[in-house]
Amino acid sequence: GSAWCHEVKFDGYRVQLRVENGKVALNTRKGLDWADKFPEIALEGSTLPDAMLDGEIVAVDHDGLPDFSALQAAIADGKTANLVYFAFDLLFADGEDLRSLPLRERKVRLKRLLQSRKKGSVIRYVDHFEEEGEAVLRSATQLKLEGIVSKKLDGRYQSGRSGGWTKAKVRAGHEVVLVEKEENLGGRALGLLKTVPLSHPYTDVHDTGMGDMLRHSAER
């Protein structure tokens, strides 16, 4: 079968960052522009060349891990300077539609686009892992992350549900929800949702600062 990679499932707000002639839009899945809500991310985005990135706005705690309640508080208080936009895909760049390219190539281009960002930038590239999914999931569980998203490296970009990705979500305490979207041999999409206990061998759970932590955890 085709190769898969695994990324951290961030506990934040999914947003597409669009840059055109230095003007930035932060578009939610409902089509709202949240650039005014996150002025620091919009300001840094304005320094990028024309592009559209897919990613998530996240608050990170003192250990560098996602904290959704801190994100909500930051928005409510208008204190958004420390929020981070974690970019995991690149849809358009320099007038070129990249959505038909394989994910592996899109991520190479995304990394190249963001590699000149300073350390501590509010727009960061999300690294991925090509190790066995179980090992990555186990590490994510130990780090108390929300879960992982697994994607086909040769997959095209498709909005909404598709056969190119699956997610494994760790729920605090006692269970993991595994949600798979996979293409069936007959061309039909197979959707599988199941809940398994944390003792299950699959209950074990991406970068940005989190990459090294996951790798070290997996090596133990």
Order of alpha helices (4+ residues) and beta strands (2+ residues): beta-beta-beta-alpha-beta-alpha-beta-beta-alpha-beta-alpha-beta-beta-beta-beta-alpha
